[in-house]
């Protein structure tokens, strides 16, 4: 995995990634402030699964 691949991935999905990371940051902050550690863990698993799904769909230009 090169820096060009990661930058291309971000350029392809910048809106989805920005919205997802913003919403997940608010969700995780709320879960951690209220002591809901299982919800925070579940949120991290959902975030990881979503990023993995996007990464699998990404086809870098040749």
C-alpha positions, 0 to 999 in steps of 0.5 A: 500500500503506497501513499498514492493509493491512500491519497487516491482512496481519500480523493475517491471517497472524501465526502463519505469518509468525512461525514462518517468520521465526523458522525462517528467522532460525535458518537464515540465522544458521547459514548465515552463521556457517558461510560457506554464502553460497549457502545464505543467498541461497537461503534469502532467495529462498525467504523472498521467494517465500513472502511474495509468495505470501501477499501475493497470497492476501491479500484486504483487507477492504473 
